[in-house]
Amino acid sequence: EDGERKGVSRAQQAAYAAQAMTIAKNRPRIDMFVWFVFRDHSTSLWQSGLLNRSGGAKPALARFRSLAAGLNARNAVVNVRGGVANPAVVVPLREYGAGTAAGEQVGFNYKVFWRGAFVHSGQPSAPFGTDANARIVLDGFRPVKGRTYAVHVEANVYSGGGVILRRVLTLNAT
C-alpha cells in the first residue's frame, strides 16, 4: 500500500505531480495531460497511482487536483480589464480541428451571467484559427471591475457535422 520499495516517496511523487502539471501548463502546444496509472493495482508493475490500492488518496492527488483545476482548456479562466467595453475571449474548439479549415467561420451563441443572473448575450461569428481556437468579441458588454462572470458559449460550424460545442468560460474583470 505504501508504494514501491525502490521508488520515490509519496512526498516526492506529489512534488513530481506539481512539476509535471507546471510543465504542461507552460507549454501551450500540450493539448492533453494523462496520469497513466490513476489507482494502484496489484497487477501493475509499479504503484504510481494517485490513489492507493484500496482507493485512498495519496498526497499527489491533492496537488494534481489543485493544479488541474486551472488547466481546463475547454472551460478556461479568462482575465479581462474591468470597465472596458467589448472584451475578446478565446474559445477552444479542438474537436473541430479534424474537419474544419483555418479561416472557416464559426457561429456562436453566448450568454453572460453574474452570480447566476443573466447579464448579456450575443451571436457573433469568428474564423476558426490554425490553433483550433476562435476569438470572439462580447460586443456591447462592459464587465464591472472586480466581478467574475460565467460566459456560456455554444459554437457551431458548417463542417462540424451538426456538432455543437459547449463551453463555460470564467471571466475575471480585473
C-alpha positions, 0 to 999 in steps of 0.5 A, spaced: 500 500 500 505 504 501 508 504 494 514 501 491 520 499 495 525 502 490 521 508 488 520 515 490 516 517 496 509 519 496 512 526 498 516 526 492 511 523 487 506 529 489 512 534 488 513 530 481 505 531 480 506 539 481 512 539 476 509 535 471 502 539 471 507 546 471 510 543 465 504 542 461 501 548 463 507 552 460 507 549 454 501 551 450 502 546 444 500 540 450 493 539 448 492 533 453 495 531 460 494 523 462 496 520 469 497 513 466 496 509 472 490 513 476 489 507 482 494 502 484 493 495 482 496 489 484 497 487 477 501 493 475 508 493 475 509 499 479 504 503 484 504 510 481 497 511 482 494 517 485 490 513 489 492 507 493 490 500 492 484 500 496 482 507 493 485 512 498 488 518 496 495 519 496 498 526 497 499 527 489 492 527 488 491 533 492 496 537 488 494 534 481 487 536 483 489 543 485 493 544 479 488 541 474 483 545 476 486 551 472 488 547 466 481 546 463 482 548 456 475 547 454 472 551 460 478 556 461 479 562 466 479 568 462 482 575 465 479 581 462 480 589 464 474 591 468 470 597 465 472 596 458 467 595 453 467 589 448 472 584 451 475 578 446 475 571 449 478 565 446 474 559 445 477 552 444 474 548 439 479 542 438 474 537 436 473 541 430 480 541 428 479 534 424 474 537 419 474 544 419 479 549 415 483 555 418 479 561 416 472 557 416 467 561 420 464 559 426 457 561 429 456 562 436 451 563 441 453 566 448 450 568 454 453 572 460 451 571 467 453 574 474 452 570 480 447 566 476 443 572 473 443 573 466 447 579 464 448 579 456 448 575 450 450 575 443 451 571 436 457 573 433 461 569 428 469 568 428 474 564 423 476 558 426 484 559 427 490 554 425 490 553 433 483 550 433 481 556 437 476 562 435 476 569 438 470 572 439 468 579 441 462 580 447 460 586 443 456 591 447 458 588 454 462 592 459 464 587 465 464 591 472 471 591 475 472 586 480 466 581 478 467 574 475 462 572 470 460 565 467 460 566 459 456 560 456 458 559 449 455 554 444 459 554 437 457 551 431 460 550 424 458 548 417 463 542 417 462 540 424 457 535 422 451 538 426 456 538 432 455 543 437 460 545 442 459 547 449 463 551 453 463 555 460 468 560 460 470 564 467 471 571 466 475 575 471 474 583 470 480 585 473 
